[in-house]
Amino acid sequence: MFDDLRNDAAKQYEEEEARAEYQPAGINTSRSRRSGKFLGMTSIQRFVLVFMMLTATCVVGFLCLFATGKIAF
């Protein structure tokens, strides 16, 4: 079982090195500068989206409280 363990480990290391050196032609390995966009949106667009989601959550929560009678006018 352990007869050829050292040779097997060396062989696996060589195979991993060969895989690491191979790079497909279409992939650019250099890190490009991040543009600061998330999902293609600018910071103002993200703010508006988050604000609308916050407002919708608050309105739905208020309506649930009102419907169950936990809050009254």
GROMACS elastic network, one bead per residue, 0.5 to 0.9 nm:
[ bonds ]
;  ai    aj funct       b0    kb
    1     4     6  0.76467   500
    1     5     6  0.79222   500
    2     5     6  0.51985   500
    2     6     6  0.84585   500
    3     6     6  0.82208   500
    4     7     6  0.54874   500
    4     8     6  0.62284   500
    4     9     6  0.87893   500
    5     8     6  0.51327   500
    5     9     6  0.62357   500
    5    10     6  0.87197   500
    6     9     6  0.52052   500
    6    10     6  0.62933   500
    6    11     6  0.86419   500
    7    10     6  0.50940   500
    7    11     6  0.60745   500
    7    12     6  0.86411   500
    8    11     6  0.50494   500
    8    12     6  0.62152   500
    8    13     6  0.86400   500
    9    12     6  0.51943   500
    9    13     6  0.62509   500
    9    14     6  0.87417   500
   10    13     6  0.51004   500
   10    14     6  0.62852   500
   10    15     6  0.87197   500
   11    14     6  0.51732   500
   11    15     6  0.62801   500
   11    16     6  0.87447   500
   12    15     6  0.50613   500
   12    16     6  0.62123   500
   12    17     6  0.86693   500
   13    16     6  0.51616   500
   13    17     6  0.62855   500
   13    18     6  0.87066   500
   14    17     6  0.51154   500
   14    18     6  0.62528   500
   14    19     6  0.87283   500
   15    18     6  0.50828   500
   15    19     6  0.62757   500
   15    20     6  0.86533   500
   16    19     6  0.50868   500
   16    20     6  0.61202   500
   16    21     6  0.86845   500
   17    20     6  0.50415   500
   17    21     6  0.62479   500
   17    22     6  0.88071   500
   18    21     6  0.52883   500
   18    22     6  0.65038   500
   19    22     6  0.53142   500
   19    23     6  0.82944   500
   20    23     6  0.75802   500
   23    26     6  0.84975   500
   23    27     6  0.72250   500
   23    28     6  0.89207   500
   23    29     6  0.84608   500
   24    27     6  0.58706   500
   24    28     6  0.87842   500
   25    28     6  0.79085   500
   28    31     6  0.79945   500
   28    32     6  0.89069   500
   29    32     6  0.88688   500
   31    34     6  0.86468   500
   32    35     6  0.89515   500
   33    36     6  0.89645   500
   34    37     6  0.77760   500
   35    38     6  0.88143   500
   36    40     6  0.89815   500
   36    41     6  0.89022   500
   36    42     6  0.77695   500
   36    43     6  0.83153   500
   37    40     6  0.52919   500
   37    41     6  0.54684   500
   37    42     6  0.56893   500
   37    43     6  0.73830   500
   38    41     6  0.56167   500
   38    42     6  0.73971   500
   38    43     6  0.84274   500
   38    46     6  0.81204   500
   39    42     6  0.88289   500
   41    44     6  0.79802   500
   41    45     6  0.57769   500
   41    46     6  0.62339   500
   42    45     6  0.52782   500
   42    46     6  0.63009   500
   42    47     6  0.86923   500
   43    46     6  0.50779   500
   43    47     6  0.61347   500
   43    48     6  0.87043   500
   44    47     6  0.50202   500
   44    48     6  0.62451   500
   44    49     6  0.86221   500
   45    48     6  0.51945   500
   45    49     6  0.61981   500
   45    50     6  0.86551   500
   46    49     6  0.51004   500
   46    50     6  0.61288   500
   46    51     6  0.84822   500
   47    50     6  0.51916   500
   47    51     6  0.59883   500
   47    52     6  0.85252   500
   48    51     6  0.50527   500
   48    52     6  0.60965   500
   48    53     6  0.85884   500
   49    52     6  0.51888   500
   49    53     6  0.62445   500
   49    54     6  0.86645   500
   50    53     6  0.50308   500
   50    54     6  0.61044   500
   50    55     6  0.85734   500
   51    54     6  0.50513   500
   51    55     6  0.61406   500
   51    56     6  0.85771   500
   52    55     6  0.50937   500
   52    56     6  0.61027   500
   52    57     6  0.85624   500
   53    56     6  0.51021   500
   53    57     6  0.61223   500
   53    58     6  0.86238   500
   54    57     6  0.51405   500
   54    58     6  0.62076   500
   54    59     6  0.86433   500
   55    58     6  0.51535   500
   55    59     6  0.61402   500
   55    60     6  0.85952   500
   56    59     6  0.51462   500
   56    60     6  0.60908   500
   56    61     6  0.84691   500
   57    60     6  0.52330   500
   57    61     6  0.60375   500
   57    62     6  0.85215   500
   58    61     6  0.50966   500
   58    62     6  0.60678   500
   58    63     6  0.85867   500
   59    62     6  0.50910   500
   59    63     6  0.61447   500
   59    64     6  0.86142   500
   60    63     6  0.50880   500
   60    64     6  0.61584   500
   60    65     6  0.86552   500
   61    64     6  0.51198   500
   61    65     6  0.62470   500
   61    66     6  0.85765   500
   62    65     6  0.51362   500
   62    66     6  0.60729   500
   62    67     6  0.85291   500
   62    71     6  0.83511   500
   63    67     6  0.59400   500
   63    68     6  0.85491   500
   64    67     6  0.51070   500
   64    68     6  0.62030   500
   64    69     6  0.86130   500
   64    70     6  0.87057   500
   65    68     6  0.53455   500
   65    69     6  0.62485   500
   65    70     6  0.52429   500
   65    71     6  0.58142   500
   65    72     6  0.87609   500
   66    69     6  0.52060   500
   66    70     6  0.61096   500
   66    71     6  0.51985   500
   66    72     6  0.64600   500
   67    70     6  0.77749   500
   67    71     6  0.83547   500
   68    71     6  0.79179   500
   69    72     6  0.65668   500
